[in-house]
Amino acid sequence: MERQIYLDFNASTPIAPEVLVVMQPYLAGDCFGNPSSVHRFGKLAGLGIAKARQRVAVLLGCETNEVVFTSGGSEANNHAIKGAFFARRDQGNHIITTAIEHPAVHVPCEYLKRFGAEVTYLPVDGTGRVDPDSVRKAITRKTILISVMHANNEVGTIQPIEEISKIAKENQIIFHSDAAQSAGKVATHVQTLGVDLLSIAGHKFYAPKGIGVLYIKRGVAIDSLIHGAGHEQGRRAGTENTASIVALGAASDLFSSGREMSSVQEFRDLFWALLQETFGKKVQRNGHPTLVLPNTLNVSFVGHIGGEILRKLKGVAASTGSACHSGETKMSPVLEAMGISPEIGLGAIRFSLGRTTTEEEIRIVLKQMREIL
């Protein structure tokens, strides 16, 4: 069997061994009970959730009662956007977001148009950054929500969240940020960012799929998305996914310091340097050169199709934002919004590195690419 090299950590990460160990008793031990039950089995599950909530609170720099567990990043985004809109639509109907948001933000915004929402999609510059001044200029008397992702999933560009949050506060507008890609990679302290709502997804930083968090700042009222019993302090109904919650807590503890990402960034920078050395002007980096996730390298091979290169890379998992429909390749909407020309954008590949990536793997991929191109 040929060697498999995984460079698609922005799509999903494996469960970290340290996380899996902590998770096991809640899958096959005495901690399987319903955390709402008062007997021993329920109490053990409840204690596990309480500890996990504390760990997530440390990662986000918030209070434990501001952490709401969800089924993932998509639910957290939907809850934030729909919940804020329905809670405040007597005050207005205008939402401001960007042209490069994840579908879990873009599609809910489009959905809310059925209920009278007006949505402004702000442009980004050639590095994928939104101008805070454009946020200020887009605000109207009807604006009730601003939603800007912390870091882009394709090119890794980090947005000026702190500056935008000040503008939102000045105008008493709820501010939400999708931090699914940034949590566990860069600091996501909500007090520093200044957000009212923030979404994270466990499977983006070594916890299982199907678990996430919506941070809801104390005093910010939003409608519930899922109704039922009084779980999660009455804000999200449904018996808690205890094992995955405990795993998310362990992952939050593991990556709260940010130390894990230093070596990842070194390998990412080495990879880019080797690509430049090998292909010169025939390779171009997409996204901001410095304000970028430490693990993300989005590069275009000029005059080529990224998907075709990926198909020829043996045993290498990476991704391209382009889509192929009926034999026609369409450029990534993110790169299109950045103003990247099709000649460059169609050749884009996203390599996203992780804690298990090695220099040997990078050099193997480079050797293959040299032979392909």
Buried (B, 14 or more C-beta within 10 A) or exposed (E): EEEEBBBBBBBEBBBBEEBBEBBEBBBEEEBBBBBEEEEEBBBBBBEBBEBBBBBBBBBBBBEEEBBBBBBBBBBBBBBBBBBBBBBBBEEBBBBBBBBBBBEBBBBBBEBBEEEEBBBBBBEBBEBBBBBBEBBBEBBEEEBBBBBBBBBBBBBBBBBBBEBBBBBBEEBEBBBBBBBBBBBBBBBBBBEEBBBBBBBBBBBBBBBBBBBBBBBBBEEBEBBBBBEEEEBBEEBBBBEBBBBBBBBBBBBBBBBBEEEBBEBBBEBBEBBBEBBBEBBEEBBBBBBBEEBBBBBBBBBBBBEBBBBBBBEEBEEBBBBBBBEEEEEEBBBBBBBBBBEBEEEBBBBBBBBBBBBEBEEEBBEBBBEBBEEBB
